[in-house]
């Protein structure tokens, strides 16, 4: 996964974590972790750090439970994180769009299929529209490691067809699967996905 995407995911989880604490409810760390979709260990670590920095306070509640709540400093930190998340996301998607525009310009005389799931699907489509490139379709790789059509019509592979990676969650894995279906020479991907052409031994 791209470094910026990983950082944004972490910030997003912390924002969600703080949002849970705004409710001032009696909640266990395990429930907190479950609500934010993080491990119990990570929830414990975030809480300890947030309490030490004065972002969160804890009050004892019956049955050895606690009420965790955000302090004024915590609300301020959450606002800063939201701003950082939005700015980083915007910068990432602008960079991604430029990358896809460059790729599509080089491939404008080919039949272009985008392959993958995630936010980059829409980014790549916007890039194509901006330079008047018509995409042949959108494909994903299913559980059986076969191409599945999301939009367009899947044509039999030939020299005029190319595949552009738009998978944002597990780009390397999808790329490796795609290489087993079509020639690697027909697959293109932006640098932001940090895809390696070499498989680990």
Buried (B, 14 or more C-beta within 10 A) or exposed (E): BBEBBEBBEEBBBBBEBBBBBEEEEBBBBEBBBBBBEBEEEBBBEBBEEBBEEEBBBEEEEEEEBBBBBBBEBBBEBBEEBBEBBEEBBEEBBEBBBEBBBBBBEEBEEBBBBBBBBBBBBEBBBBBBEEEEBEBBBBBBBEEEEEBEEEEBEEEEBEEEBBBBBBBBEBBBEBBBBBBEBBEEEBBBBBEBBEBEEEEEE
